[in-house]
Amino acid sequence: MGKVTLDYSKAAGFISEEEIGYISKLVEDAKEQLVAKNGAGNDFLGWIDLPVDYDKEEFARIKEAAKKIQSDSEVLIVIGIGGSYLGARAAIEFLRHGFYNNISKEERKTPEIYYAGNSISGAYLEGLLDVVGDRDFSVNIISKSGTTTEPAIAFRIFKKKLEEKYGKEEAAKRIYATTDKAKGALKNLATEEGYETFVVPDDVGGRFSVLTAVGLLPIAVSGADLDQLMAGAAEGRKLALEQKFEENDSLQYAAIRNILLRKGKSIEVLANYEPSLHYVSEWWKQLYGESEGKDQKGLFPASVDLTTDLHSMGQFIQDGARIMFETVLNIEKSRGNVVIEEEAVDLDGLNYLAGKDMDFVNKSAMNGTILAHTDGNVPNLMVKVPEQNEFYLGELFYFFEFAVGISGYLLGVNPFNQPGVESYKKNMFALLGKPGYEAQREELLKRL
Ligand SMILES: O=P(O)(O)OC[C@H]1O[C@H](O)[C@H](O)[C@@H](O)[C@@H]1O
C-alpha cells in the first residue's frame, strides 16, 4: 500500500545536505518535546493520540445520529467557523462527488449539506434559507467555546426556522450540538433544550479537531467511511511517531519549510490541481496560520488552485518578488477521468491530444509548472497522496498536524494557542454595543 509522502528533490538546488543535517537534530528535539508533552501548549496535545484513543461510545453515537439525519432530512446545515467548519468541509469535498449537492438524490443517497455561521453575511443566510425552503432539514451547530458570534447568530436563525416548521419539541430532535463537555452558552442551551450533544475534548484545539465529532458527524452524514478515515490517521500517527528523520516525511516537511523560511522565503503557497482540494488548502491555512503566525514570526500560508490560478496568480509566482516557496499537493491517481477524442477536422488544434486523458494533461501541466517555477527561483516541494479516499485523507490530516507542531517548536512559538484572534472580536463587540465594552466603544468611535 502507498502512503502520503514528501518529495523535496526539486528544492534540492535551494537547500544543502548540511543544512538538512543541522536542522534534523533540532527537529528530533522538537519531536521529543512534543511527544513527551513537555513543550509550550502541552495542555492541547490531545490530537496526538486521537486516531487510536478516541471515545468509542461517542463514535458509535455519531454514526447513529448520521443515520437518523440521512433518514429524516433532505438537507443538513452545518453551522461553525474556523476549526469548527473547515475540516468537515475539506473532507466532504475531498471524498464525495465534486457536485455533491447538485447530483440527484437517488445517486447521492444522503442529504444535501450546506455551511452557515462561517461569515456574518445576511445576504448569504437569506440565500441559504431560500435553498432549504420547506424541505426537511437538521442542524449541526459546532462551536468548541460555544460563544463564537458568527455561528451563534446563524444558529439563532436556523433554530427559529426549525421551531416554526416542526414545533419546539420535534425541532430539538433535529438539532445536534458539538461543543465543550461542560461550559459555554451553547452547552447551556443544549442542556436546557435537550439537544443531542457531542464533545470537543478540552485538550484538542479547534484547528486540530477534524477527527473529533466536530468533523466526524458532518463527514458521516455525507456517506464517507469514518473507520477508514480514522485508520488512515492512525497510520499517519504511526509513521510520524515511529520513523527516524531520514524516513519521516512529516518531520522532513517541518525541516525543509523552516530552512526555506530562514532563507527569506516567508510565504508558503500550497498548490493543488484538483478543485476538490480547495478546502483542504483552506483547512491547512488555518492550521498553519494560527499555529505559527505569532510573536512577530511565522511563514504566511497562502494557497492557489491550479491550473485555474496560473491564469491570475501564476504571473506573480513565476516572476514577482522572490519571497515564497510552493508545496504541491499531488493526487497520484485521479478519482475521475475523461478521454479527449479525435475530431475529423482539427479546428481547435487539439487532435495532438486525441486518445489522451485529462489526467495526463493535468499532470503534464503540473510537471511543467513545477519546473518553470523552480527555474523562476521558487523552491518546490511535493506532498504526494496516492488516492483520493478516506484512508489517505486521514493520513494527510495527521501528516500536516504533526508537522505543524514540530514546525512551531522550531520557530520558537507556542503552536497551540491563538491569542491574536481576540483583537478584532473586542473591537467588534465594542462597536456592536455589547454590555461591558462601553469605554472601548467611545474610543473606537472617535477613530472611525
Ligand atoms: O469552535 P469555536 O469556539 O466556535 O471557534 C471557532 C474558531 O474561531 C476562533 O476565533 C479561533 O480563531 C479558531 O481557532 C476557532 O477554530
The ligand as a Gaussian input file, in Angstrom:
#p B3LYP/6-31G(d) Opt

LIG

0 1
 O      -15.263000      26.407000      17.825000
 P      -15.308000      27.839000      18.233000
 O      -15.036000      28.042000      19.683000
 O      -16.614000      28.470000      17.810000
 O      -14.167000      28.603000      17.473000
 C      -14.110000      28.728000      16.083000
 C      -12.824000      29.374000      15.631000
 O      -12.808000      30.744000      15.966000
 C      -11.852000      31.280000      16.853000
 O      -11.893000      32.661000      16.821000
 C      -10.437000      30.774000      16.632000
 O       -9.652000      31.698000      15.956000
 C      -10.374000      29.465000      15.905000
 O       -9.230000      28.774000      16.346000
 C      -11.596000      28.631000      16.100000
 O      -11.464000      27.423000      15.380000

